[in-house]
Every structure is written in structure tokens, then in C-alpha cells.
Amino acid sequence: MTPGALKRRNVLQLSMSCVMAFLTVVLHLCGHAIADPIDEAATRLARAYPDFVIGRDGRDLLFKDGTRLPLDDGIPDKSHTVWLDRPDLEDIFRYPYPAAGAPAVAPERNADPGRARPAAFFAKMYGDCRRDEVRKNLVTIDWLPRTAPAKLQVTRINGVAERLEAVSRALDDLGPAFTKYLSPSAGTYNCRPVAGTTNPSAHGFGIAIDIAVAPSHYWRWQKPLAASGPVWRNAIPLEIVAIFEQHGFVWGGRWHHYDTMHFEYRPELARPTRP
């Protein structure tokens, strides 16, 4: 083989190696993109709530006590209204939640990660407040004991009380300049539906807190509401948001239908990065 022919062969082999490497990466990425959403939902729920969830059994989510809930109700291409009113477990993950401490920016239209709460799933863990099942697991925590002392009630289930106490300590460390955004708290446990719906509020499960009302914004307060939907607004400092998110709480300011005073414990979406 002549030197020229040898060089051409080596170039061809190198080119083929590059092509194969590129195709391997593409197939790997595509594999992730088309991962089974039911399997992903079960995996994330089991990881977030290990005291209750084992994982997937067929198309059901299996609990430690042997009971199960369907992961998918079989309704394809739900409108945003149906997704919000009648979500299944897979629907929880329709909209991705940003990484903890990501910049606070206006979400895309109808992107509301965390607003879909399958009632049967959360009642399975925390109880149904309408039957007075939640109250027995409520505990009182000291909220902002160094800067604006208060007593708040949240559930002990899934370590929510311990998580919120850790949030409180970190918020106290921010100093008094942040107190006006946090105190007085607009409340934690409250057995009520979500405004404008019959669906149970996260407050009714004892997993949510509303911080101070005065500096907050809420989409239902926007009058008149534009035909295209709410225009996002926020004044809550990112330092506060990041602390909540690092402990597994989602923020209502990440929603197109925003509620910037609202945080709720949803570790399947906001993965805790602090103990």
C-alpha cells in the first residue's frame, strides 16, 4: 500500500470512529428523552417519599402497605385545566421544576410545576383534613426565633417539620433586612380547597407555608386579567427562594399562575440538597 493510500485509510478510519462516537452520544441522549414517563414518575416518587413508596408495579405505584395507585389515568394530551383539576401521578412531572436557586424569571405560559396535586396520593401520606386525619400529625415549630419569633404548625410526616425548622434557621442567618419578606407568616396548616377549585390545598396536608403577604404577588390579584393570562410579578429575593428549594420546597413564584408567598414541600420536584 502506497503512503498516500495508507494515509487515506487512516483518515477514513478516524472519520468512522468520530461518526460512531457521535451516534453513540445521540442515541444516549435520545434514550433519555424518550424514557418511559411512567417509570420515571414511579422512580422519582419512591426516591422522594421512601417511608411510603416502594416503586412501580406494572402501571401502578406500589406503597409499602401493599396498596397501589394508578400512575397514568389513560387520558392523553390533557388541557391545562384538566391537568390541574384531575391530575394523575404522571402529571406531577409534566412541567420540570428548575434547579434550586435558579434565576427568578417569568415561566412559560401555563408552566405550573407543583400545582398538580393528585389528592389520593397526598391523602395517602398525610391524611384527609376533611376527616380530621391531618391534625394528629401536626407539630409546632419555632419560626424565625432570632429575627421574628412565631409558632407555626406543620406535619411531621416525611420530615416536613424538621425541614421547615432547617429553613427557618437558614433564613434567620440572612439577617433582619429579609424579615419584611418573611414575617408575619400568612399561615401554614389550613383545611381548605385551592382558591377557585374544589381540590385540596397543600395547606390542608400541613406541607405548605405562606410568607409575608405585603411584598408578595398572586395572579388572582391581577385585575383585570389579560386574555393571554397573568403577567408574572415578583419581589421575593432569590436568597429566600434558594433556601426553601435546597430543603425540598417548591416556590409558587416558579408558576405562570404565580403565588410568590407560597412554598410547599415537594421533594419529587425540588430535590433537597441540604439535610
Order of alpha helices (4+ residues) and beta strands (2+ residues): alpha-alpha-beta-beta-beta-alpha-alpha-beta-beta-alpha-alpha-beta-alpha-beta-beta
